[in-house]
Amino acid sequence: MKIGIIGMGKMGEAVAQGLARSGVAATICGATRTAESAADVHHRLGFACGTDNVEAARGADIVLLAVKPHQAERVVRGLSEAFTSDQVLLSICASITTAQLAEWSGGVPTIIRAMPNTPCLIGEGMTVFSAGAGARHDQLEAAERLFGPLGRTAVVEESLMDGVTGLSGCGPAYVYLIIEALSEAGVKIGLPRETATLLAAQTLAGASRMVLERGVHPAALKDEVTTPAGCTIDGLMALEDGKLRVTLIKGVLAATERSRSLRGA
C-alpha cells in the first residue's frame, strides 16, 4: 500500500509519525510547501517528502489530505490529474465536507472524511470517520484499520463531524488546560512543579482509562470516589460553583460552531 500525505502541518505530521511508528505495512511519501520543510520531514521521519503534490498523490492507494481548510479547494483541484477511480481521498481537514471534496476532485476518487487528534502521535489518538457518497463498507473498514494502531476509531454520520471536531479534535487542548490548572493548584499547596504535573497528568490518564475499560457512566465512577462527608465532595462543590461543567460544554459548542463557520470563511 502506498499512502501519499498532502500537507505536513502539525496534524499531518502527527498522523505520519504515528503511522511510521506503528509499523503499518505501507510506503509513505509526503508533500509540503517548501524544499526546506520537505528536507526537514525526510530527516526527522525517514520517508520521502517533496514539494510536488501531484507526485505524492500519483499511484497512491490512499491520498491523505492534511492541509488547512482554506487551502483544501486549491490543493484538491490541483490534484485532479493524479486522481484515479481506485484511489481513496481521505481528508482530515476540519469543516470540509465530502460533497465539496467530490466536486473539487471531479468525482473520481472515493471520498472518506476523518477527524483524528494529536495523541495519534503516541498511539493514543481518537479518529472518527464518515463516508462520502459511494464509499464502500470495505473502504471505510480499511481506513479504520489504517488508523487502528494510532488509537481508537469510530464512525458517525457526516452531519455530526463538526461536533466531533469540537469535542475530540480540539479536545486535547482542553485537557492540557485542565492538567495545567491542576498542576498550578499542586504548586499552590506546596508541591514541586514536576511532581504536581505528574500527579495531574497521571490522574487524568488513569481516570480516562477507567471510563474506557469499565464501560460505566462517568457519574458512577465519580460516585465511587466521593465518600460521605469526605474531601472529594467539597472539591466537587467548588468546581460546580465555578461552573466547570457548563464551561467545558460551552467550549465544545464554540469549537463546533467555528468548524461550521469555516465552510463559509
Backbone as JSON, one array per atom type, in Angstrom:
{
  "sequence": "MKIGIIGMGKMGEAVAQGLARSGVAATICGATRTAESAADVHHRLGFACGTDNVEAARGADIVLLAVKPHQAERVVRGLSEAFTSDQVLLSICASITTAQLAEWSGGVPTIIRAMPNTPCLIGEGMTVFSAGAGARHDQLEAAERLFGPLGRTAVVEESLMDGVTGLSGCGPAYVYLIIEALSEAGVKIGLPRETATLLAAQTLAGASRMVLERGVHPAALKDEVTTPAGCTIDGLMALEDGKLRVTLIKGVLAATERSRSLRGA",
  "N": [[0.83, -1.19, 0.0], [0.49, 2.22, -0.8], [0.75, 5.39, 0.65], [0.0, 8.67, 0.19], [0.76, 11.69, 1.58], [-0.59, 14.79, 1.76], [0.4, 17.79, 2.74], [2.1, 18.74, 5.53], [1.65, 19.77, 8.1], [0.99, 20.31, 11.62], [-1.03, 18.39, 12.3], [-0.99, 16.65, 10.11], [1.65, 15.77, 10.28], [1.61, 14.53, 12.78], [-0.06, 12.33, 12.29], [1.45, 11.09, 10.29], [3.83, 10.44, 11.71], [2.73, 8.75, 13.61], [1.81, 6.64, 11.98], [4.25, 5.78, 10.88], [5.59, 4.89, 13.17], [3.91, 2.88, 14.0], [4.39, 0.71, 12.46], [2.9, -0.01, 10.25], [2.14, -1.72, 7.26], [3.09, -0.11, 4.78], [4.05, 2.15, 2.19], [5.1, 5.34, 2.7], [4.8, 8.6, 1.54], [5.37, 12.11, 1.27], [4.19, 15.52, 0.79], [5.01, 18.88, 0.96], [5.09, 22.47, 1.5], [7.54, 23.9, 1.08], [10.97, 23.4, 0.01], [12.76, 23.31, 2.09], [11.21, 22.59, 4.36], [10.36, 20.11, 3.47], [12.76, 18.7, 3.34], [13.36, 18.71, 6.02], [11.28, 17.16, 7.1], [11.85, 14.69, 5.87], [14.35, 14.16, 7.04], [13.71, 13.94, 9.78], [11.59, 12.09, 9.94], [12.03, 10.08, 8.1], [10.85, 9.22, 5.69], [10.19, 9.63, 2.15], [9.85, 12.95, 1.02], [8.57, 15.72, -0.7], [7.96, 18.65, -2.69], [5.99, 18.51, -4.52], [2.72, 18.06, -4.97], [1.19, 16.51, -6.75], [2.97, 14.49, -7.5], [3.29, 13.15, -5.07], [0.73, 12.16, -4.75], [0.27, 10.6, -6.99], [-0.32, 7.33, -8.01], [-0.8, 6.49, -5.43], [-2.52, 4.5, -3.05], [-4.07, 5.49, -1.02], [-4.78, 8.85, -0.64], [-3.92, 11.14, 1.58], [-5.32, 13.93, 2.77], [-4.16, 16.7, 4.3], [-4.24, 19.46, 4.77], [-4.75, 22.98, 5.57], [-8.14, 24.12, 6.08], [-8.84, 26.35, 4.39], [-7.11, 26.01, 2.31], [-7.85, 23.76, 1.01], [-9.58, 23.5, -1.3], [-8.09, 24.6, -3.47], [-5.84, 22.9, -3.44], [-6.93, 20.31, -3.83], [-8.22, 20.58, -6.32], [-5.95, 21.01, -7.82], [-4.88, 18.5, -7.84], [-6.23, 16.99, -9.63], [-5.32, 15.78, -11.99], [-3.92, 13.63, -11.07], [-5.61, 11.89, -9.76], [-7.3, 8.72, -9.59], [-9.87, 6.29, -10.25], [-9.69, 4.16, -8.51], [-8.59, 5.07, -6.21], [-8.56, 6.3, -2.81], [-9.53, 9.28, -1.41], [-8.69, 10.58, 1.48], [-9.65, 12.72, 3.8], [-8.49, 14.87, 6.34], [-9.18, 17.37, 6.94], [-10.56, 19.93, 8.83], [-14.0, 20.78, 8.89], [-14.44, 20.75, 6.03], [-16.55, 19.26, 3.66], [-17.56, 15.98, 2.46], [-18.99, 16.19, 0.09], [-18.08, 18.62, -0.97], [-15.41, 17.93, -1.44], [-15.75, 15.9, -3.31], [-16.77, 17.34, -5.47], [-14.61, 19.11, -6.07], [-12.64, 17.3, -6.74], [-13.51, 16.23, -9.04], [-15.15, 14.06, -8.84], [-13.81, 11.66, -9.05], [-12.0, 10.04, -7.24], [-12.77, 7.86, -4.43], [-14.33, 9.24, -1.58], [-13.53, 9.79, 1.75], [-14.02, 11.08, 4.93], [-12.17, 12.16, 7.76], [-11.5, 12.7, 11.25], [-8.9, 12.99, 13.13], [-6.97, 13.17, 16.23], [-4.23, 14.84, 17.96], [-2.96, 13.04, 19.86], [-2.66, 10.72, 18.35], [-0.08, 10.55, 17.62], [1.29, 9.15, 19.6], [0.02, 6.75, 19.66], [-2.37, 6.86, 21.06], [-4.59, 8.09, 20.11], [-7.75, 9.5, 18.91], [-9.79, 8.8, 16.31], [-12.25, 9.71, 14.05], [-14.53, 8.71, 11.57], [-16.33, 9.47, 8.53], [-18.3, 8.48, 5.78], [-18.14, 9.29, 2.33], [-20.47, 9.83, -0.41], [-21.02, 6.86, -2.16], [-18.82, 5.55, -1.13], [-17.5, 2.45, -0.23], [-18.26, -0.14, 2.16], [-16.07, -1.77, 2.78], [-13.97, -0.11, 2.12], [-14.19, 1.88, 4.03], [-13.72, 0.35, 6.29], [-11.06, -0.32, 5.77], [-9.82, 2.16, 6.06], [-10.26, 2.54, 8.79], [-8.73, 0.42, 9.79], [-6.23, 1.31, 9.06], [-5.84, 3.51, 10.72], [-6.15, 2.29, 13.13], [-3.84, 1.36, 14.68], [-3.1, 3.78, 15.74], [-4.67, 4.51, 17.82], [-7.99, 4.72, 19.06], [-11.0, 4.2, 17.09], [-13.95, 5.45, 15.42], [-17.13, 5.57, 13.75], [-19.3, 7.92, 12.28], [-22.33, 9.62, 11.25], [-22.03, 12.08, 8.68], [-23.11, 14.55, 9.3], [-22.55, 14.95, 11.94], [-19.91, 15.56, 12.19], [-18.79, 18.13, 12.62], [-19.31, 18.46, 15.3], [-17.74, 16.39, 16.29], [-15.24, 17.43, 15.67], [-15.23, 19.64, 17.42], [-15.29, 18.33, 19.88], [-13.5, 15.87, 20.16], [-11.47, 16.42, 18.31], [-10.5, 19.02, 18.92], [-10.28, 18.55, 21.57], [-7.87, 17.57, 23.03], [-6.51, 19.97, 23.65], [-8.2, 21.15, 25.53], [-7.91, 19.36, 27.6], [-5.19, 19.6, 28.2], [-5.21, 22.16, 29.23], [-6.71, 21.73, 31.55], [-4.99, 19.96, 32.91], [-2.83, 21.68, 33.28], [-4.01, 23.6, 34.97], [-4.62, 22.01, 37.24], [-2.05, 21.28, 37.94], [-1.02, 23.8, 38.61], [-2.54, 24.23, 40.89], [-1.46, 22.25, 42.5], [1.13, 23.26, 42.85], [0.47, 25.57, 44.25], [-0.32, 24.51, 46.7], [2.05, 23.61, 47.62], [3.49, 21.58, 46.34], [6.29, 20.42, 44.38], [6.8, 21.67, 41.03], [7.27, 19.74, 38.95], [6.43, 17.36, 40.16], [3.76, 17.99, 40.73], [2.7, 18.28, 38.16], [3.06, 15.68, 37.19], [1.34, 14.24, 38.93], [-1.13, 15.39, 38.22], [-1.36, 14.83, 35.42], [-1.15, 11.99, 35.3], [-3.31, 11.27, 36.86], [-5.48, 12.15, 35.31], [-5.02, 10.52, 33.08], [-5.31, 7.95, 34.18], [-7.95, 8.04, 35.16], [-9.34, 8.39, 32.77], [-8.74, 5.97, 31.51], [-10.11, 4.24, 33.21], [-12.78, 4.88, 32.59], [-12.87, 4.02, 29.91], [-12.13, 1.3, 30.08], [-13.86, 0.1, 31.95], [-16.41, 0.76, 31.13], [-18.63, 2.06, 32.25], [-20.92, 4.65, 33.3], [-19.5, 7.92, 33.58], [-20.42, 9.35, 35.8], [-21.07, 7.39, 37.66], [-18.56, 6.36, 38.29], [-17.45, 8.64, 39.39], [-19.0, 8.81, 41.7], [-17.98, 6.66, 43.1], [-15.59, 7.62, 44.06], [-16.38, 9.61, 45.7], [-16.89, 9.89, 48.89], [-19.14, 9.88, 51.73], [-19.24, 12.95, 53.45], [-16.6, 13.41, 52.92], [-13.41, 14.43, 51.47], [-13.58, 14.76, 48.69], [-16.19, 15.58, 47.92], [-16.31, 18.2, 48.75], [-14.42, 19.36, 47.05], [-15.69, 18.88, 44.58], [-18.0, 20.43, 44.9], [-16.88, 22.98, 44.88], [-15.94, 23.06, 42.24], [-18.35, 22.87, 40.82], [-19.52, 25.24, 41.67], [-17.86, 27.0, 40.39], [-18.69, 26.61, 37.85], [-17.55, 24.66, 36.15], [-18.44, 22.43, 34.68], [-20.45, 23.42, 32.86], [-18.91, 25.28, 31.55], [-17.02, 23.74, 30.15], [-18.76, 22.43, 28.42], [-19.67, 24.62, 26.95], [-17.29, 25.31, 25.72], [-16.86, 23.17, 23.91], [-19.13, 23.52, 22.29], [-18.61, 26.05, 21.2], [-16.29, 25.56, 19.67], [-17.36, 23.74, 17.89], [-19.22, 25.31, 16.48], [-17.43, 27.07, 15.29], [-16.12, 25.32, 13.56], [-18.21, 24.77, 11.79], [-18.53, 27.29, 10.68], [-16.23, 27.67, 9.2], [-16.59, 26.67, 6.66], [-17.74, 28.68, 5.26], [-15.89, 30.61, 5.43]],
  "CA": [[0.0, 0.0, 0.0], [1.17, 3.5, -0.81], [0.0, 6.49, 1.23], [0.54, 9.98, -0.13], [0.26, 12.67, 2.54], [-0.51, 16.14, 1.22], [0.36, 18.74, 3.84], [2.84, 18.21, 6.67], [1.48, 20.61, 9.28], [1.02, 19.6, 12.9], [-1.86, 17.2, 12.31], [-0.46, 15.73, 9.11], [2.87, 15.17, 10.8], [1.25, 13.62, 13.87], [-0.54, 11.1, 11.67], [2.59, 10.45, 9.62], [4.7, 9.84, 12.73], [2.02, 7.61, 14.19], [1.83, 5.53, 11.01], [5.62, 5.28, 10.78], [5.94, 4.17, 14.4], [3.02, 1.73, 14.2], [4.87, -0.41, 11.66], [1.92, -0.38, 9.24], [2.77, -2.17, 6.01], [2.76, 0.87, 3.75], [5.06, 3.11, 1.78], [4.59, 6.68, 2.96], [5.51, 9.73, 0.95], [4.68, 13.33, 1.62], [4.43, 16.76, 0.05], [4.84, 20.08, 1.76], [5.14, 23.7, 0.7], [8.88, 24.36, 0.74], [12.03, 22.4, -0.02], [13.36, 23.24, 3.43], [10.35, 21.79, 5.24], [10.37, 18.74, 2.95], [14.02, 18.09, 3.79], [13.26, 18.52, 7.48], [10.41, 15.99, 7.32], [12.61, 13.5, 5.48], [15.41, 13.93, 8.02], [13.17, 13.55, 11.08], [10.65, 10.97, 9.89], [12.65, 9.0, 7.36], [10.24, 8.85, 4.43], [10.38, 10.61, 1.08], [8.95, 14.11, 1.08], [8.96, 16.74, -1.65], [7.08, 19.82, -2.78], [5.06, 18.28, -5.64], [1.54, 17.33, -4.5], [0.79, 15.51, -7.75], [3.9, 13.37, -7.42], [2.98, 12.4, -3.85], [-0.57, 11.51, -4.89], [0.23, 9.69, -8.14], [-0.09, 5.93, -7.7], [-1.1, 6.18, -4.03], [-3.8, 3.85, -2.76], [-4.78, 6.47, -0.19], [-4.24, 10.2, -0.62], [-4.33, 11.74, 2.85], [-5.34, 15.39, 2.64], [-3.92, 17.22, 5.65], [-3.95, 20.88, 4.64], [-5.71, 23.86, 6.24], [-9.41, 24.16, 5.33], [-8.88, 27.35, 3.33], [-6.24, 25.57, 1.22], [-8.3, 22.46, 0.51], [-10.11, 23.54, -2.67], [-6.98, 24.8, -4.41], [-4.98, 21.72, -3.47], [-7.65, 19.17, -4.43], [-8.37, 20.86, -7.76], [-4.64, 20.84, -8.43], [-4.54, 17.09, -7.88], [-7.18, 16.3, -10.5], [-4.63, 14.96, -12.99], [-3.32, 12.45, -10.43], [-6.62, 11.01, -9.18], [-7.86, 7.61, -10.35], [-11.11, 5.81, -9.64], [-9.44, 3.16, -7.48], [-7.97, 5.73, -5.06], [-9.37, 6.89, -1.74], [-9.1, 10.58, -0.89], [-9.02, 10.56, 2.91], [-9.41, 14.1, 4.24], [-8.55, 15.18, 7.77], [-9.42, 18.82, 7.01], [-11.74, 20.32, 9.59], [-15.1, 21.51, 8.26], [-14.67, 20.49, 4.6], [-17.46, 18.12, 3.52], [-17.27, 15.01, 1.39], [-19.59, 16.71, -1.14], [-17.14, 19.6, -1.51], [-14.24, 17.22, -1.94], [-16.14, 15.2, -4.53], [-16.87, 18.34, -6.54], [-13.29, 19.63, -6.41], [-11.81, 16.23, -7.32], [-14.14, 15.75, -10.26], [-15.89, 12.82, -8.57], [-13.03, 10.49, -9.46], [-11.66, 9.12, -6.16], [-13.7, 7.66, -3.32], [-14.08, 10.25, -0.54], [-13.79, 9.49, 3.16], [-13.62, 12.17, 5.81], [-11.71, 11.7, 9.07], [-11.04, 13.7, 12.2], [-8.03, 12.44, 14.18], [-6.39, 14.2, 17.09], [-2.77, 14.75, 18.04], [-2.43, 11.84, 20.53], [-2.31, 9.68, 17.38], [1.38, 10.52, 17.59], [1.79, 8.16, 20.57], [-0.85, 5.57, 19.65], [-3.49, 7.03, 21.98], [-5.47, 9.06, 19.48], [-9.15, 9.21, 18.61], [-10.07, 9.17, 14.93], [-13.65, 9.47, 13.69], [-14.7, 8.68, 10.12], [-17.64, 9.46, 7.87], [-18.12, 8.06, 4.39], [-18.76, 10.06, 1.27], [-21.39, 9.08, -1.28], [-20.37, 5.86, -2.99], [-17.76, 4.84, -0.42], [-17.91, 1.11, 0.15], [-18.02, -0.53, 3.55], [-14.72, -2.3, 2.91], [-13.03, 1.02, 2.08], [-14.26, 2.51, 5.34], [-13.01, -0.56, 7.2], [-9.62, -0.2, 5.5], [-9.39, 3.41, 6.7], [-10.22, 2.29, 10.24], [-7.57, -0.42, 10.08], [-5.04, 2.13, 8.9], [-5.69, 4.35, 11.9], [-6.28, 1.48, 14.34], [-2.65, 1.39, 15.53], [-2.88, 5.12, 16.28], [-5.59, 4.74, 18.93], [-9.33, 4.19, 18.86], [-11.71, 4.74, 15.94], [-15.41, 5.38, 15.42], [-17.76, 6.03, 12.51], [-20.53, 8.66, 12.53], [-22.9, 10.33, 10.1], [-21.24, 13.28, 8.42], [-23.73, 15.72, 9.94], [-22.02, 15.07, 13.3], [-18.46, 15.72, 12.16], [-18.39, 19.38, 13.25], [-19.3, 18.18, 16.73], [-16.54, 15.58, 16.54], [-14.12, 18.37, 15.67], [-15.28, 20.42, 18.65], [-15.08, 17.5, 21.07], [-12.25, 15.1, 20.22], [-10.42, 17.04, 17.52], [-9.94, 20.11, 19.74], [-10.29, 18.13, 22.97], [-6.6, 17.53, 23.75], [-6.16, 21.29, 24.18], [-8.96, 21.36, 26.76], [-7.33, 18.51, 28.64], [-3.92, 20.2, 28.6], [-5.53, 23.3, 30.08], [-7.11, 21.17, 32.85], [-3.77, 19.48, 33.56], [-2.06, 22.86, 33.7], [-4.67, 24.19, 36.12], [-4.41, 21.13, 38.39], [-0.64, 21.42, 38.31], [-0.91, 25.08, 39.32], [-3.1, 24.02, 42.22], [-0.47, 21.5, 43.26], [2.2, 24.2, 43.23], [-0.11, 26.46, 45.25], [-0.36, 23.85, 48.01], [3.4, 23.32, 48.06], [4.18, 20.51, 45.62], [7.18, 20.85, 43.3], [6.12, 21.74, 39.75], [7.35, 18.47, 38.23], [5.58, 16.38, 40.85], [2.37, 18.4, 40.57], [2.29, 17.95, 36.79], [2.96, 14.22, 37.12], [0.11, 13.84, 39.61], [-2.29, 15.83, 37.45], [-1.45, 14.12, 34.14], [-1.41, 10.57, 35.5], [-4.66, 11.15, 37.39], [-6.39, 12.21, 34.17], [-4.81, 9.33, 32.26], [-5.9, 6.79, 34.87], [-9.41, 8.19, 35.19], [-9.81, 8.13, 31.41], [-8.65, 4.53, 31.29], [-11.21, 3.61, 33.97], [-14.0, 5.05, 31.81], [-12.79, 3.19, 28.72], [-12.02, -0.13, 30.38], [-15.0, -0.42, 32.72], [-17.61, 0.95, 30.34], [-19.76, 2.56, 33.02], [-21.1, 6.1, 33.17], [-18.55, 8.66, 34.42], [-21.04, 9.76, 37.07], [-20.97, 6.27, 38.6], [-17.17, 6.33, 38.75], [-17.29, 9.8, 40.28], [-19.61, 8.47, 42.99], [-17.1, 5.73, 43.81], [-14.54, 8.4, 44.71], [-17.0, 10.61, 46.57], [-17.4, 9.29, 50.12], [-19.92, 10.83, 52.54], [-18.53, 13.9, 54.3], [-15.18, 13.31, 52.63], [-12.73, 15.58, 50.82], [-13.93, 14.9, 47.28], [-17.43, 16.31, 47.72], [-16.01, 19.63, 48.87], [-13.78, 19.75, 45.8], [-16.7, 18.9, 43.52], [-18.87, 21.59, 45.1], [-16.15, 24.17, 44.42], [-15.93, 23.02, 40.78], [-19.7, 23.2, 40.36], [-19.71, 26.66, 41.93], [-17.12, 27.69, 39.34], [-19.33, 26.28, 36.56], [-16.63, 23.91, 35.29], [-19.19, 21.56, 33.77], [-21.08, 24.18, 31.78], [-17.85, 25.94, 30.79], [-16.49, 22.76, 29.21], [-19.79, 22.23, 27.39], [-19.64, 25.8, 26.09], [-16.08, 25.23, 24.91], [-17.11, 22.25, 22.8], [-20.11, 24.14, 21.4], [-17.96, 27.15, 20.47], [-15.41, 24.97, 18.66], [-18.24, 23.14, 16.88], [-19.73, 26.41, 15.65], [-16.33, 27.57, 14.47], [-15.92, 24.35, 12.48], [-19.27, 25.0, 10.8], [-18.34, 28.59, 10.02], [-15.08, 27.64, 8.31], [-17.01, 26.36, 5.29], [-18.09, 29.91, 4.57], [-14.87, 31.63, 5.7]],
  "C": [[0.87, 1.25, 0.0], [0.23, 4.58, -0.27], [0.7, 7.8, 0.87], [-0.07, 11.03, 0.79], [0.5, 14.07, 1.97], [-0.69, 17.14, 2.36], [1.01, 18.14, 5.08], [2.85, 19.2, 7.82], [1.43, 19.74, 10.53], [0.21, 18.31, 12.87], [-1.37, 16.19, 11.3], [0.78, 15.03, 9.6], [2.58, 14.2, 11.93], [0.77, 12.28, 13.33], [0.61, 10.35, 11.01], [3.52, 9.77, 10.61], [4.04, 8.64, 13.35], [2.02, 6.41, 13.28], [3.23, 4.92, 10.92], [5.99, 4.44, 12.0], [5.09, 2.92, 14.62], [3.49, 0.5, 13.43], [3.87, -0.87, 10.62], [2.64, -0.7, 7.93], [2.38, -1.24, 4.88], [4.0, 1.69, 3.43], [4.45, 4.5, 1.92], [5.44, 7.69, 2.21], [4.69, 10.98, 1.23], [4.99, 14.47, 0.68], [4.12, 17.92, 0.96], [5.21, 21.3, 0.92], [6.54, 24.07, 0.24], [9.89, 23.22, 0.75], [12.66, 22.22, 1.35], [12.52, 22.38, 4.37], [10.3, 20.34, 4.78], [11.63, 18.01, 3.4], [13.99, 17.81, 5.28], [12.4, 17.3, 7.8], [11.16, 14.7, 6.99], [13.67, 13.15, 6.52], [14.83, 13.38, 9.33], [12.34, 12.28, 11.04], [11.1, 9.82, 9.0], [11.96, 8.57, 6.09], [10.4, 9.98, 3.41], [9.36, 11.74, 1.19], [9.48, 15.16, 0.12], [7.99, 17.91, -1.63], [6.03, 19.67, -3.88], [3.88, 17.43, -5.15], [1.13, 16.22, -5.46], [1.68, 14.29, -7.68], [3.62, 12.51, -6.2], [1.68, 11.61, -4.0], [-0.59, 10.45, -5.99], [0.58, 8.26, -7.71], [-0.38, 5.53, -6.27], [-2.44, 5.46, -3.92], [-4.7, 4.79, -1.96], [-4.05, 7.8, -0.28], [-4.8, 10.88, 0.63], [-4.2, 13.26, 2.75], [-5.27, 16.01, 4.03], [-3.52, 18.7, 5.6], [-4.98, 21.68, 5.45], [-6.99, 23.94, 5.41], [-9.43, 25.17, 4.19], [-7.99, 26.99, 2.15], [-6.82, 24.38, 0.45], [-8.76, 22.52, -0.95], [-8.99, 23.66, -3.69], [-6.14, 23.54, -4.56], [-5.68, 20.56, -4.17], [-7.86, 19.38, -5.92], [-7.04, 20.67, -8.49], [-4.2, 19.41, -8.55], [-5.36, 16.31, -8.91], [-6.49, 15.39, -11.51], [-4.06, 13.68, -12.4], [-4.36, 11.44, -9.96], [-7.04, 9.9, -10.15], [-9.04, 7.05, -9.57], [-10.88, 4.76, -8.56], [-8.73, 3.75, -6.25], [-9.02, 6.16, -4.04], [-8.74, 8.23, -1.36], [-9.61, 10.66, 0.54], [-8.64, 11.93, 3.48], [-9.49, 14.21, 5.75], [-8.7, 16.69, 7.97], [-10.68, 19.1, 7.82], [-12.72, 21.04, 8.68], [-15.43, 21.08, 6.83], [-15.46, 19.19, 4.42], [-17.03, 17.18, 2.4], [-17.86, 15.48, 0.06], [-18.67, 17.75, -1.78], [-15.93, 18.92, -2.13], [-14.55, 16.48, -3.23], [-16.22, 16.16, -5.72], [-15.48, 18.78, -7.0], [-12.41, 18.58, -7.08], [-12.4, 15.67, -8.6], [-14.89, 14.45, -10.08], [-15.14, 11.57, -8.91], [-12.69, 9.56, -8.29], [-12.83, 8.92, -5.2], [-13.32, 8.64, -2.21], [-14.45, 9.69, 0.83], [-13.25, 10.64, 3.98], [-13.23, 11.61, 7.18], [-11.34, 12.87, 9.95], [-10.22, 12.99, 13.29], [-7.66, 13.53, 15.17], [-4.92, 13.9, 17.36], [-2.23, 13.59, 18.88], [-2.23, 10.63, 19.62], [-0.8, 9.49, 17.32], [1.95, 9.44, 18.49], [0.88, 6.93, 20.65], [-2.02, 5.65, 20.6], [-4.49, 8.04, 21.43], [-6.91, 8.6, 19.4], [-9.4, 9.71, 17.21], [-11.49, 8.77, 14.58], [-13.8, 9.64, 12.18], [-16.15, 8.9, 9.72], [-17.4, 9.22, 6.39], [-18.82, 9.0, 3.44], [-19.69, 9.19, 0.44], [-20.6, 8.11, -2.15], [-19.24, 5.12, -2.31], [-18.27, 3.49, 0.04], [-17.55, 0.82, 1.61], [-16.59, -1.03, 3.75], [-13.67, -1.19, 2.85], [-13.02, 1.76, 3.41], [-13.54, 1.66, 6.38], [-11.5, -0.47, 7.01], [-9.06, 1.08, 6.13], [-9.3, 3.23, 8.21], [-9.02, 1.42, 10.61], [-6.27, 0.38, 10.0], [-4.78, 2.96, 10.15], [-5.79, 3.57, 13.2], [-5.06, 1.5, 15.23], [-2.39, 2.75, 16.18], [-3.81, 5.45, 17.45], [-6.92, 4.08, 18.66], [-10.0, 4.88, 17.67], [-13.21, 4.62, 16.14], [-15.89, 5.9, 14.08], [-19.06, 6.73, 12.86], [-21.08, 9.18, 11.21], [-22.16, 11.65, 9.92], [-21.82, 14.53, 9.08], [-23.19, 15.96, 11.35], [-20.54, 15.43, 13.34], [-17.99, 17.06, 12.72], [-18.35, 19.22, 14.77], [-18.11, 17.33, 17.14], [-15.32, 16.48, 16.6], [-14.07, 19.15, 16.98], [-14.98, 19.64, 19.89], [-13.71, 16.82, 21.08], [-11.13, 15.72, 19.4], [-9.71, 18.15, 18.3], [-9.7, 19.67, 21.18], [-8.96, 18.05, 23.69], [-6.2, 18.88, 24.34], [-6.93, 21.59, 25.46], [-8.32, 20.59, 27.91], [-6.0, 19.09, 29.12], [-4.15, 21.4, 29.52], [-5.93, 22.83, 31.48], [-5.89, 20.67, 33.61], [-2.94, 20.65, 34.08], [-2.67, 23.48, 34.95], [-4.49, 23.34, 37.38], [-2.97, 21.19, 38.88], [-0.4, 22.72, 39.07], [-1.44, 24.95, 40.74], [-2.12, 23.26, 43.1], [0.68, 22.38, 43.73], [1.71, 25.13, 44.34], [-0.11, 25.82, 46.64], [1.0, 23.32, 48.43], [4.14, 22.22, 47.34], [5.17, 21.09, 44.62], [6.46, 20.77, 41.96], [6.12, 20.4, 39.03], [6.45, 17.42, 38.84], [4.11, 16.71, 40.66], [1.86, 18.05, 39.18], [2.15, 16.45, 36.61], [1.66, 13.74, 37.75], [-1.12, 14.19, 38.78], [-2.46, 14.99, 36.18], [-1.79, 12.65, 34.34], [-2.81, 10.34, 36.06], [-5.68, 11.22, 36.26], [-6.26, 10.98, 33.28], [-5.48, 8.11, 32.89], [-7.4, 6.86, 34.91], [-10.01, 7.92, 33.81], [-9.8, 6.65, 31.09], [-9.76, 3.78, 32.03], [-12.52, 3.71, 33.19], [-14.01, 4.1, 30.61], [-12.83, 1.7, 29.04], [-13.26, -0.68, 31.07], [-16.33, -0.22, 32.02], [-18.83, 1.38, 31.12], [-19.8, 4.08, 32.91], [-20.1, 6.83, 34.07], [-19.13, 9.09, 35.76], [-20.94, 8.65, 38.11], [-19.55, 6.15, 39.14], [-16.87, 7.49, 39.68], [-17.85, 9.48, 41.66], [-18.74, 7.51, 43.8], [-15.99, 6.47, 44.57], [-15.1, 9.29, 45.8], [-17.62, 9.94, 47.78], [-18.16, 10.32, 50.94], [-19.04, 11.66, 53.48], [-17.01, 13.85, 54.09], [-14.63, 14.55, 51.94], [-13.28, 15.84, 49.43], [-15.17, 15.75, 47.06], [-17.21, 17.81, 47.86], [-15.33, 20.15, 47.61], [-14.79, 19.85, 44.66], [-17.63, 20.09, 43.66], [-18.2, 22.87, 44.63], [-16.12, 24.22, 42.9], [-17.3, 23.36, 40.2], [-19.99, 24.68, 40.56], [-19.0, 27.5, 40.87], [-17.62, 27.4, 37.94], [-18.39, 25.55, 35.6], [-17.38, 23.1, 34.25], [-19.75, 22.33, 32.59], [-20.03, 24.9, 30.94], [-17.24, 24.99, 29.77], [-17.49, 22.5, 28.07], [-19.78, 23.41, 26.41], [-18.41, 25.81, 25.19], [-16.27, 24.33, 23.7], [-18.09, 22.86, 21.8], [-19.47, 25.26, 20.57], [-17.05, 26.61, 19.37], [-16.22, 24.33, 17.54], [-18.78, 24.2, 15.93], [-18.65, 26.99, 14.75], [-16.04, 26.62, 13.31], [-16.97, 24.55, 11.39], [-18.99, 26.27, 10.0], [-17.19, 28.58, 9.03], [-15.47, 27.35, 6.86], [-17.37, 27.62, 4.51], [-17.03, 30.99, 4.74], [-14.06, 31.92, 4.46]]
}
